[in-house]
């Protein structure tokens, strides 16, 4: 069964899928809010780089896990 790219909101996630402050962007080292699951492994991105690479990776990603909405949460 072929899986397509999915945009998941934080509400749809369970605890073992959430990214933490220890997860860092593969491009710049900032906190990662996006995980792209590829056939060969995972890529982590900050919101900026996730938005930059999403169009290119969407065709080959198995899943697109986006928690960038957490940036707008009030504390």
mmCIF file as gemmi writes it, N, C-alpha and C atoms, coordinates in Angstrom:
data_model
loop_
_atom_site.group_PDB
_atom_site.id
_atom_site.type_symbol
_atom_site.label_atom_id
_atom_site.label_alt_id
_atom_site.label_comp_id
_atom_site.label_asym_id
_atom_site.label_entity_id
_atom_site.label_seq_id
_atom_site.pdbx_PDB_ins_code
_atom_site.Cartn_x
_atom_site.Cartn_y
_atom_site.Cartn_z
_atom_site.occupancy
_atom_site.B_iso_or_equiv
_atom_site.pdbx_formal_charge
_atom_site.auth_seq_id
_atom_site.auth_asym_id
_atom_site.pdbx_PDB_model_num
ATOM 1 N N . UNK Axp A 1 ? 0.845 -1.18 0 1 0 ? 1 A 1
ATOM 2 C CA . UNK Axp A 1 ? 0 0 0 1 0 ? 1 A 1
ATOM 3 C C . UNK Axp A 1 ? 0.888 1.24 0 1 0 ? 1 A 1
ATOM 4 N N . UNK Axp A 2 ? 0.667 2.142 -0.917 1 0 ? 2 A 1
ATOM 5 C CA . UNK Axp A 2 ? 1.445 3.361 -1.02 1 0 ? 2 A 1
ATOM 6 C C . UNK Axp A 2 ? 0.84 4.429 -0.132 1 0 ? 2 A 1
ATOM 7 N N . UNK Axp A 3 ? 1.687 5.058 0.666 1 0 ? 3 A 1
ATOM 8 C CA . UNK Axp A 3 ? 1.249 6.125 1.554 1 0 ? 3 A 1
ATOM 9 C C . UNK Axp A 3 ? 1.628 7.456 0.928 1 0 ? 3 A 1
ATOM 10 N N . UNK Axp A 4 ? 0.771 8.448 1.048 1 0 ? 4 A 1
ATOM 11 C CA . UNK Axp A 4 ? 1.055 9.76 0.478 1 0 ? 4 A 1
ATOM 12 C C . UNK Axp A 4 ? 1.409 10.745 1.579 1 0 ? 4 A 1
ATOM 13 N N . UNK Axp A 5 ? 1.923 11.905 1.183 1 0 ? 5 A 1
ATOM 14 C CA . UNK Axp A 5 ? 2.275 12.942 2.147 1 0 ? 5 A 1
ATOM 15 C C . UNK Axp A 5 ? 1.019 13.387 2.88 1 0 ? 5 A 1
ATOM 16 N N . UNK Axp A 6 ? 1.144 13.489 4.186 1 0 ? 6 A 1
ATOM 17 C CA . UNK Axp A 6 ? 0.029 13.928 5.012 1 0 ? 6 A 1
ATOM 18 C C . UNK Axp A 6 ? 0.475 15.105 5.855 1 0 ? 6 A 1
ATOM 19 N N . UNK Axp A 7 ? -0.392 16.085 6.008 1 0 ? 7 A 1
ATOM 20 C CA . UNK Axp A 7 ? -0.146 17.173 6.943 1 0 ? 7 A 1
ATOM 21 C C . UNK Axp A 7 ? -0.922 16.838 8.201 1 0 ? 7 A 1
ATOM 22 N N . UNK Axp A 8 ? -0.198 16.667 9.295 1 0 ? 8 A 1
ATOM 23 C CA . UNK Axp A 8 ? -0.827 16.312 10.554 1 0 ? 8 A 1
ATOM 24 C C . UNK Axp A 8 ? -0.738 17.482 11.518 1 0 ? 8 A 1
ATOM 25 N N . UNK Axp A 9 ? -1.855 17.838 12.12 1 0 ? 9 A 1
ATOM 26 C CA . UNK Axp A 9 ? -1.817 18.884 13.127 1 0 ? 9 A 1
ATOM 27 C C . UNK Axp A 9 ? -1.386 18.27 14.457 1 0 ? 9 A 1
ATOM 28 N N . UNK Axp A 10 ? -0.997 19.108 15.397 1 0 ? 10 A 1
ATOM 29 C CA . UNK Axp A 10 ? -0.559 18.624 16.702 1 0 ? 10 A 1
ATOM 30 C C . UNK Axp A 10 ? -1.683 17.845 17.375 1 0 ? 10 A 1
ATOM 31 N N . UNK Axp A 11 ? -2.933 18.245 17.178 1 0 ? 11 A 1
ATOM 32 C CA . UNK Axp A 11 ? -4.06 17.55 17.789 1 0 ? 11 A 1
ATOM 33 C C . UNK Axp A 11 ? -4.168 16.098 17.342 1 0 ? 11 A 1
ATOM 34 N N . UNK Axp A 12 ? -3.675 15.794 16.159 1 0 ? 12 A 1
ATOM 35 C CA . UNK Axp A 12 ? -3.767 14.44 15.625 1 0 ? 12 A 1
ATOM 36 C C . UNK Axp A 12 ? -2.612 13.544 16.065 1 0 ? 12 A 1
ATOM 37 N N . UNK Axp A 13 ? -1.678 14.101 16.788 1 0 ? 13 A 1
ATOM 38 C CA . UNK Axp A 13 ? -0.477 13.364 17.154 1 0 ? 13 A 1
ATOM 39 C C . UNK Axp A 13 ? -0.632 12.729 18.516 1 0 ? 13 A 1
ATOM 40 N N . UNK Axp A 14 ? 0.034 11.598 18.699 1 0 ? 14 A 1
ATOM 41 C CA . UNK Axp A 14 ? 0.122 11.072 20.04 1 0 ? 14 A 1
ATOM 42 C C . UNK Axp A 14 ? 1.504 11.418 20.579 1 0 ? 14 A 1
ATOM 43 N N . UNK Axp A 15 ? 1.718 11.228 21.875 1 0 ? 15 A 1
ATOM 44 C CA . UNK Axp A 15 ? 2.934 11.707 22.53 1 0 ? 15 A 1
ATOM 45 C C . UNK Axp A 15 ? 4.222 11.168 21.93 1 0 ? 15 A 1
ATOM 46 N N . UNK Axp A 16 ? 4.234 9.948 21.426 1 0 ? 16 A 1
ATOM 47 C CA . UNK Axp A 16 ? 5.492 9.389 20.939 1 0 ? 16 A 1
ATOM 48 C C . UNK Axp A 16 ? 5.893 9.931 19.572 1 0 ? 16 A 1
ATOM 49 N N . UNK Axp A 17 ? 5.074 10.752 18.953 1 0 ? 17 A 1
ATOM 50 C CA . UNK Axp A 17 ? 5.413 11.338 17.662 1 0 ? 17 A 1
ATOM 51 C C . UNK Axp A 17 ? 5.827 12.796 17.771 1 0 ? 17 A 1
ATOM 52 N N . UNK Axp A 18 ? 5.556 13.449 18.893 1 0 ? 18 A 1
ATOM 53 C CA . UNK Axp A 18 ? 5.842 14.871 19 1 0 ? 18 A 1
ATOM 54 C C . UNK Axp A 18 ? 7.341 15.134 19.027 1 0 ? 18 A 1
ATOM 55 N N . UNK Axp A 19 ? 7.711 16.193 18.364 1 0 ? 19 A 1
ATOM 56 C CA . UNK Axp A 19 ? 9.102 16.629 18.354 1 0 ? 19 A 1
ATOM 57 C C . UNK Axp A 19 ? 9.39 17.392 19.645 1 0 ? 19 A 1
ATOM 58 N N . UNK Axp A 20 ? 10.628 17.333 20.101 1 0 ? 20 A 1
ATOM 59 C CA . UNK Axp A 20 ? 11.024 18.026 21.327 1 0 ? 20 A 1
ATOM 60 C C . UNK Axp A 20 ? 12.098 19.058 21.016 1 0 ? 20 A 1
ATOM 61 N N . UNK Axp A 21 ? 12.493 19.817 22.024 1 0 ? 21 A 1
ATOM 62 C CA . UNK Axp A 21 ? 13.544 20.819 21.853 1 0 ? 21 A 1
ATOM 63 C C . UNK Axp A 21 ? 14.874 20.172 21.482 1 0 ? 21 A 1
ATOM 64 N N . UNK Axp A 22 ? 15.029 18.897 21.75 1 0 ? 22 A 1
ATOM 65 C CA . UNK Axp A 22 ? 16.262 18.19 21.396 1 0 ? 22 A 1
ATOM 66 C C . UNK Axp A 22 ? 16.329 17.853 19.904 1 0 ? 22 A 1
ATOM 67 N N . UNK Axp A 23 ? 15.193 17.896 19.207 1 0 ? 23 A 1
ATOM 68 C CA . UNK Axp A 23 ? 15.167 17.623 17.766 1 0 ? 23 A 1
ATOM 69 C C . UNK Axp A 23 ? 15.575 18.889 17.031 1 0 ? 23 A 1
ATOM 70 N N . UNK Axp A 24 ? 16.609 18.797 16.197 1 0 ? 24 A 1
ATOM 71 C CA . UNK Axp A 24 ? 17.185 19.965 15.545 1 0 ? 24 A 1
ATOM 72 C C . UNK Axp A 24 ? 17.067 19.88 14.029 1 0 ? 24 A 1
ATOM 73 N N . UNK Axp A 25 ? 16.921 21.032 13.394 1 0 ? 25 A 1
ATOM 74 C CA . UNK Axp A 25 ? 16.814 21.135 11.941 1 0 ? 25 A 1
ATOM 75 C C . UNK Axp A 25 ? 18.095 20.622 11.288 1 0 ? 25 A 1
ATOM 76 N N . UNK Axp A 26 ? 17.958 19.767 10.296 1 0 ? 26 A 1
ATOM 77 C CA . UNK Axp A 26 ? 19.112 19.235 9.573 1 0 ? 26 A 1
ATOM 78 C C . UNK Axp A 26 ? 19.797 20.299 8.722 1 0 ? 26 A 1
ATOM 79 N N . UNK Axp A 27 ? 19.115 21.402 8.437 1 0 ? 27 A 1
ATOM 80 C CA . UNK Axp A 27 ? 19.703 22.449 7.606 1 0 ? 27 A 1
ATOM 81 C C . UNK Axp A 27 ? 20.452 23.506 8.412 1 0 ? 27 A 1
ATOM 82 N N . UNK Axp A 28 ? 19.884 23.921 9.558 1 0 ? 28 A 1
ATOM 83 C CA . UNK Axp A 28 ? 20.485 25.056 10.277 1 0 ? 28 A 1
ATOM 84 C C . UNK Axp A 28 ? 20.709 24.816 11.764 1 0 ? 28 A 1
ATOM 85 N N . UNK Axp A 29 ? 20.181 23.742 12.316 1 0 ? 29 A 1
ATOM 86 C CA . UNK Axp A 29 ? 20.378 23.441 13.727 1 0 ? 29 A 1
ATOM 87 C C . UNK Axp A 29 ? 19.355 24.057 14.665 1 0 ? 29 A 1
ATOM 88 N N . UNK Axp A 30 ? 18.396 24.83 14.149 1 0 ? 30 A 1
ATOM 89 C CA . UNK Axp A 30 ? 17.335 25.394 14.989 1 0 ? 30 A 1
ATOM 90 C C . UNK Axp A 30 ? 16.398 24.277 15.435 1 0 ? 30 A 1
ATOM 91 N N . UNK Axp A 31 ? 15.506 24.582 16.381 1 0 ? 31 A 1
ATOM 92 C CA . UNK Axp A 31 ? 14.56 23.568 16.838 1 0 ? 31 A 1
ATOM 93 C C . UNK Axp A 31 ? 13.708 23.084 15.669 1 0 ? 31 A 1
ATOM 94 N N . UNK Axp A 32 ? 13.566 21.784 15.565 1 0 ? 32 A 1
ATOM 95 C CA . UNK Axp A 32 ? 12.781 21.183 14.481 1 0 ? 32 A 1
ATOM 96 C C . UNK Axp A 32 ? 11.301 21.136 14.85 1 0 ? 32 A 1
ATOM 97 N N . UNK Axp A 33 ? 10.473 21.534 13.925 1 0 ? 33 A 1
ATOM 98 C CA . UNK Axp A 33 ? 9.026 21.445 14.062 1 0 ? 33 A 1
ATOM 99 C C . UNK Axp A 33 ? 8.412 20.578 12.971 1 0 ? 33 A 1
ATOM 100 N N . UNK Axp A 34 ? 9.237 20.122 12.046 1 0 ? 34 A 1
ATOM 101 C CA . UNK Axp A 34 ? 8.748 19.326 10.915 1 0 ? 34 A 1
ATOM 102 C C . UNK Axp A 34 ? 9.624 18.094 10.756 1 0 ? 34 A 1
ATOM 103 N N . UNK Axp A 35 ? 8.965 16.937 10.596 1 0 ? 35 A 1
ATOM 104 C CA . UNK Axp A 35 ? 9.666 15.683 10.311 1 0 ? 35 A 1
ATOM 105 C C . UNK Axp A 35 ? 9.152 15.157 8.981 1 0 ? 35 A 1
ATOM 106 N N . UNK Axp A 36 ? 10.051 14.994 8.034 1 0 ? 36 A 1
ATOM 107 C CA . UNK Axp A 36 ? 9.715 14.4 6.737 1 0 ? 36 A 1
ATOM 108 C C . UNK Axp A 36 ? 10.223 12.963 6.761 1 0 ? 36 A 1
ATOM 109 N N . UNK Axp A 37 ? 9.311 12.022 6.65 1 0 ? 37 A 1
ATOM 110 C CA . UNK Axp A 37 ? 9.698 10.621 6.63 1 0 ? 37 A 1
ATOM 111 C C . UNK Axp A 37 ? 9.846 10.174 5.186 1 0 ? 37 A 1
ATOM 112 N N . UNK Axp A 38 ? 11.054 9.762 4.876 1 0 ? 38 A 1
ATOM 113 C CA . UNK Axp A 38 ? 11.379 9.324 3.523 1 0 ? 38 A 1
ATOM 114 C C . UNK Axp A 38 ? 11.585 7.813 3.549 1 0 ? 38 A 1
ATOM 115 N N . UNK Axp A 39 ? 11.621 7.178 2.403 1 0 ? 39 A 1
ATOM 116 C CA . UNK Axp A 39 ? 11.883 5.743 2.333 1 0 ? 39 A 1
ATOM 117 C C . UNK Axp A 39 ? 13.253 5.409 2.928 1 0 ? 39 A 1
ATOM 118 N N . UNK Axp A 40 ? 14.182 6.347 2.845 1 0 ? 40 A 1
ATOM 119 C CA . UNK Axp A 40 ? 15.546 6.108 3.323 1 0 ? 40 A 1
ATOM 120 C C . UNK Axp A 40 ? 15.777 6.59 4.751 1 0 ? 40 A 1
ATOM 121 N N . UNK Axp A 41 ? 14.803 7.232 5.388 1 0 ? 41 A 1
ATOM 122 C CA . UNK Axp A 41 ? 14.959 7.726 6.757 1 0 ? 41 A 1
ATOM 123 C C . UNK Axp A 41 ? 14.185 9.006 6.969 1 0 ? 41 A 1
ATOM 124 N N . UNK Axp A 42 ? 14.526 9.721 8.037 1 0 ? 42 A 1
ATOM 125 C CA . UNK Axp A 42 ? 13.815 10.939 8.402 1 0 ? 42 A 1
ATOM 126 C C . UNK Axp A 42 ? 14.693 12.171 8.222 1 0 ? 42 A 1
ATOM 127 N N . UNK Axp A 43 ? 14.037 13.266 7.881 1 0 ? 43 A 1
ATOM 128 C CA . UNK Axp A 43 ? 14.674 14.576 7.83 1 0 ? 43 A 1
ATOM 129 C C . UNK Axp A 43 ? 13.922 15.479 8.792 1 0 ? 43 A 1
ATOM 130 N N . UNK Axp A 44 ? 14.652 16.298 9.545 1 0 ? 44 A 1
ATOM 131 C CA . UNK Axp A 44 ? 14.038 17.23 10.477 1 0 ? 44 A 1
ATOM 132 C C . UNK Axp A 44 ? 14.312 18.646 10.003 1 0 ? 44 A 1
ATOM 133 N N . UNK Axp A 45 ? 13.295 19.508 10.121 1 0 ? 45 A 1
ATOM 134 C CA . UNK Axp A 45 ? 13.431 20.883 9.668 1 0 ? 45 A 1
ATOM 135 C C . UNK Axp A 45 ? 12.786 21.847 10.651 1 0 ? 45 A 1
ATOM 136 N N . UNK Axp A 46 ? 13.36 23.049 10.746 1 0 ? 46 A 1
ATOM 137 C CA . UNK Axp A 46 ? 12.681 24.15 11.427 1 0 ? 46 A 1
ATOM 138 C C . UNK Axp A 46 ? 11.506 24.56 10.527 1 0 ? 46 A 1
ATOM 139 N N . UNK Axp A 47 ? 10.651 25.431 11.021 1 0 ? 47 A 1
ATOM 140 C CA . UNK Axp A 47 ? 9.494 25.85 10.213 1 0 ? 47 A 1
ATOM 141 C C . UNK Axp A 47 ? 9.937 26.523 8.911 1 0 ? 47 A 1
ATOM 142 N N . UNK Axp A 48 ? 10.975 27.329 8.981 1 0 ? 48 A 1
ATOM 143 C CA . UNK Axp A 48 ? 11.469 28.039 7.796 1 0 ? 48 A 1
ATOM 144 C C . UNK Axp A 48 ? 11.947 27.066 6.715 1 0 ? 48 A 1
ATOM 145 N N . UNK Axp A 49 ? 12.833 26.155 7.071 1 0 ? 49 A 1
ATOM 146 C CA . UNK Axp A 49 ? 13.369 25.228 6.071 1 0 ? 49 A 1
ATOM 147 C C . UNK Axp A 49 ? 12.326 24.187 5.646 1 0 ? 49 A 1
ATOM 148 N N . UNK Axp A 50 ? 11.426 23.827 6.542 1 0 ? 50 A 1
ATOM 149 C CA . UNK Axp A 50 ? 10.341 22.929 6.154 1 0 ? 50 A 1
ATOM 150 C C . UNK Axp A 50 ? 9.487 23.528 5.052 1 0 ? 50 A 1
ATOM 151 N N . UNK Axp A 51 ? 9.15 24.813 5.215 1 0 ? 51 A 1
ATOM 152 C CA . UNK Axp A 51 ? 8.365 25.494 4.18 1 0 ? 51 A 1
ATOM 153 C C . UNK Axp A 51 ? 9.158 25.615 2.881 1 0 ? 51 A 1
ATOM 154 N N . UNK Axp A 52 ? 10.454 25.849 3.009 1 0 ? 52 A 1
ATOM 155 C CA . UNK Axp A 52 ? 11.3 25.998 1.827 1 0 ? 52 A 1
ATOM 156 C C . UNK Axp A 52 ? 11.398 24.702 1.017 1 0 ? 52 A 1
ATOM 157 N N . UNK Axp A 53 ? 11.5 23.567 1.696 1 0 ? 53 A 1
ATOM 158 C CA . UNK Axp A 53 ? 11.724 22.288 1.011 1 0 ? 53 A 1
ATOM 159 C C . UNK Axp A 53 ? 10.471 21.451 0.783 1 0 ? 53 A 1
ATOM 160 N N . UNK Axp A 54 ? 9.338 21.865 1.323 1 0 ? 54 A 1
ATOM 161 C CA . UNK Axp A 54 ? 8.131 21.035 1.247 1 0 ? 54 A 1
ATOM 162 C C . UNK Axp A 54 ? 7.737 20.694 -0.191 1 0 ? 54 A 1
ATOM 163 N N . UNK Axp A 55 ? 7.732 21.659 -1.079 1 0 ? 55 A 1
ATOM 164 C CA . UNK Axp A 55 ? 7.313 21.387 -2.465 1 0 ? 55 A 1
ATOM 165 C C . UNK Axp A 55 ? 8.217 20.359 -3.141 1 0 ? 55 A 1
ATOM 166 N N . UNK Axp A 56 ? 9.512 20.432 -2.869 1 0 ? 56 A 1
ATOM 167 C CA . UNK Axp A 56 ? 10.451 19.497 -3.492 1 0 ? 56 A 1
ATOM 168 C C . UNK Axp A 56 ? 10.353 18.097 -2.897 1 0 ? 56 A 1
ATOM 169 N N . UNK Axp A 57 ? 10.094 18.021 -1.589 1 0 ? 57 A 1
ATOM 170 C CA . UNK Axp A 57 ? 10.073 16.722 -0.923 1 0 ? 57 A 1
ATOM 171 C C . UNK Axp A 57 ? 8.71 16.034 -0.952 1 0 ? 57 A 1
ATOM 172 N N . UNK Axp A 58 ? 7.645 16.789 -1.197 1 0 ? 58 A 1
ATOM 173 C CA . UNK Axp A 58 ? 6.291 16.231 -1.154 1 0 ? 58 A 1
ATOM 174 C C . UNK Axp A 58 ? 6.115 15.042 -2.09 1 0 ? 58 A 1
ATOM 175 N N . UNK Axp A 59 ? 6.779 15.069 -3.214 1 0 ? 59 A 1
ATOM 176 C CA . UNK Axp A 59 ? 6.616 13.989 -4.193 1 0 ? 59 A 1
ATOM 177 C C . UNK Axp A 59 ? 7.233 12.675 -3.726 1 0 ? 59 A 1
ATOM 178 N N . UNK Axp A 60 ? 8.205 12.737 -2.819 1 0 ? 60 A 1
ATOM 179 C CA . UNK Axp A 60 ? 8.886 11.502 -2.41 1 0 ? 60 A 1
ATOM 180 C C . UNK Axp A 60 ? 8.728 11.18 -0.933 1 0 ? 60 A 1
ATOM 181 N N . UNK Axp A 61 ? 8.152 12.091 -0.143 1 0 ? 61 A 1
ATOM 182 C CA . UNK Axp A 61 ? 7.976 11.845 1.291 1 0 ? 61 A 1
ATOM 183 C C . UNK Axp A 61 ? 6.839 10.865 1.537 1 0 ? 61 A 1
ATOM 184 N N . UNK Axp A 62 ? 7.036 9.987 2.512 1 0 ? 62 A 1
ATOM 185 C CA . UNK Axp A 62 ? 5.976 9.069 2.915 1 0 ? 62 A 1
ATOM 186 C C . UNK Axp A 62 ? 5.016 9.751 3.882 1 0 ? 62 A 1
ATOM 187 N N . UNK Axp A 63 ? 5.564 10.663 4.69 1 0 ? 63 A 1
ATOM 188 C CA . UNK Axp A 63 ? 4.747 11.407 5.659 1 0 ? 63 A 1
ATOM 189 C C . UNK Axp A 63 ? 5.377 12.772 5.891 1 0 ? 63 A 1
ATOM 190 N N . UNK Axp A 64 ? 4.536 13.766 6.11 1 0 ? 64 A 1
ATOM 191 C CA . UNK Axp A 64 ? 4.994 15.114 6.432 1 0 ? 64 A 1
ATOM 192 C C . UNK Axp A 64 ? 4.351 15.492 7.76 1 0 ? 64 A 1
ATOM 193 N N . UNK Axp A 65 ? 5.117 15.456 8.822 1 0 ? 65 A 1
ATOM 194 C CA . UNK Axp A 65 ? 4.651 15.697 10.184 1 0 ? 65 A 1
ATOM 195 C C . UNK Axp A 65 ? 4.999 17.134 10.549 1 0 ? 65 A 1
ATOM 196 N N . UNK Axp A 66 ? 4.004 18.002 10.69 1 0 ? 66 A 1
ATOM 197 C CA . UNK Axp A 66 ? 4.226 19.44 10.876 1 0 ? 66 A 1
ATOM 198 C C . UNK Axp A 66 ? 3.64 19.909 12.206 1 0 ? 66 A 1
ATOM 199 N N . UNK Axp A 67 ? 4.512 20.338 13.11 1 0 ? 67 A 1
ATOM 200 C CA . UNK Axp A 67 ? 4.094 20.887 14.396 1 0 ? 67 A 1
ATOM 201 C C . UNK Axp A 67 ? 4.365 22.386 14.47 1 0 ? 67 A 1
ATOM 202 N N . UNK Axp A 68 ? 4.545 23.038 13.337 1 0 ? 68 A 1
ATOM 203 C CA . UNK Axp A 68 ? 4.883 24.461 13.34 1 0 ? 68 A 1
ATOM 204 C C . UNK Axp A 68 ? 3.786 25.333 13.945 1 0 ? 68 A 1
ATOM 205 N N . UNK Axp A 69 ? 2.58 24.838 14.059 1 0 ? 69 A 1
ATOM 206 C CA . UNK Axp A 69 ? 1.502 25.608 14.7 1 0 ? 69 A 1
ATOM 207 C C . UNK Axp A 69 ? 1.826 25.867 16.174 1 0 ? 69 A 1
ATOM 208 N N . UNK Axp A 70 ? 2.725 25.065 16.755 1 0 ? 70 A 1
ATOM 209 C CA . UNK Axp A 70 ? 3.128 25.28 18.137 1 0 ? 70 A 1
ATOM 210 C C . UNK Axp A 70 ? 3.853 26.612 18.316 1 0 ? 70 A 1
ATOM 211 N N . UNK Axp A 71 ? 4.388 27.17 17.245 1 0 ? 71 A 1
ATOM 212 C CA . UNK Axp A 71 ? 5.061 28.464 17.332 1 0 ? 71 A 1
ATOM 213 C C . UNK Axp A 71 ? 4.094 29.596 17.664 1 0 ? 71 A 1
ATOM 214 N N . UNK Axp A 72 ? 2.827 29.398 17.406 1 0 ? 72 A 1
ATOM 215 C CA . UNK Axp A 72 ? 1.821 30.425 17.629 1 0 ? 72 A 1
ATOM 216 C C . UNK Axp A 72 ? 1.04 30.233 18.925 1 0 ? 72 A 1
ATOM 217 N N . UNK Axp A 73 ? 1.359 29.2 19.691 1 0 ? 73 A 1
ATOM 218 C CA . UNK Axp A 73 ? 0.667 28.946 20.948 1 0 ? 73 A 1
ATOM 219 C C . UNK Axp A 73 ? 1.093 29.97 21.99 1 0 ? 73 A 1
ATOM 220 N N . UNK Axp A 74 ? 0.135 30.408 22.804 1 0 ? 74 A 1
ATOM 221 C CA . UNK Axp A 74 ? 0.504 31.294 23.915 1 0 ? 74 A 1
ATOM 222 C C . UNK Axp A 74 ? 0.916 30.425 25.096 1 0 ? 74 A 1
ATOM 223 N N . UNK Axp A 75 ? 1.835 30.918 25.848 1 0 ? 75 A 1
ATOM 224 C CA . UNK Axp A 75 ? 2.388 30.122 26.949 1 0 ? 75 A 1
ATOM 225 C C . UNK Axp A 75 ? 1.654 30.379 28.238 1 0 ? 75 A 1
